[in-house]
Amino acid sequence: MAQETPYHTQMVSGWAAHDSSGKIEPFIFKRRENGPNDVTIKILYCGICHSDLHFAKNDWGITMYPVVPGHEITGVIVKVGNNVTKFKVGDRAGVGCLAASCLECDFCLNSEENYCDKIQFTYNGIFWDGSVTYGGYSKMIVADHRFVVRIPDALPMDAAAPLLCGGVTVFSPFKDHNLLGSGPPRKVGVVGLGGLGHVAVKFGKAFGHHVTVISTSPSKEAEAKQRLGADDFIVSTDADQMNAAKRRLDFILDTVSAKHSLGPILELLKVNGTLVTVGAPERPFELPAFPLIFGMLSYQISSCAY
């Protein structure tokens, strides 16, 4: 499959993985010229998402090598296309996971472009012209302006970058389940204190909820409480702590991207509670039926949509 077209004339330096070792090495490649609906962004920062590691090592079996990861991109616009009106040269801008979609289906018209059947990803995807998309581990990127966001002046661009995937990924379940602070405070659990977990705890507290971190690492308790403001901390490998916490939580956001059983986590939910998974392990989850049945629980997998 073609990795570039005659319109790919801009030489760009970046970093790519070339095989499943996941080793990232310098890589020179071509990007397309700035089209009428495009903006060209000089990349200043790019977050490291756990998806980048999965793609670099082909954990999901779908990597197209060489792969240039990176979909938490912030920088400054240096060129705009003729059809672009909401951006100008010099604007601070960001690019997340999506490069394009059809913009015509029901999902696109409902601001749910990530469910579009014709979705194109920022990297490891096939763009409309048949080229492979390359991500933000590079000096610059050409992006459709409809999939670019403005970075507020008050928000440092290095801090903004992780919000473009990790932040959106954990924000969406809060929004979908009416947990943005307009209702009464709820007891929210966050499983895992990695990249997604950190942001989930901060969002949960910002929205006024009582937040409990559930982790296999006792050493993370101080960080969870003192740095991030979590109210409680449960060591998931401690049977006594898990038993004491049964049916205490209204909502749990599971951010872990490694295989693990969801059964013990479901036991922490109150009757009619909800567990949402945002991690994407390379192997299937273990999801027992009886905790769902006898607790009238709901289980959902969420992806970044907003």
Buried (B, 14 or more C-beta within 10 A) or exposed (E): EEBBEEEBEBEBEBBBBBEEEBEBEEBEBBBBBBBEBBBBBEBBBBBBBBBBBBBBBBBEEEBBBBBBBBBBBBBBBBBBBEEBEEBEEEBBBBBBBBBBBBEEBEBBEEEBBBBBEEBBBBBBBBBEEEBBBBBBBBBBBBBBBBBBBEBEEEEEBEEBBBBBBBBBBBBBBBBBBEBBEEEEEBBBBBBBBBBBBBBBBBBBBEBBBBBBBBBBBEEBBEBBBEEBEBBBBBBBEEEEBBEEBEEBBBBBBBBBBEEBEBBBBBBBBBEEBBBBBBBBBEEEBEBEEEBBEEBEBBBEEBBBBE
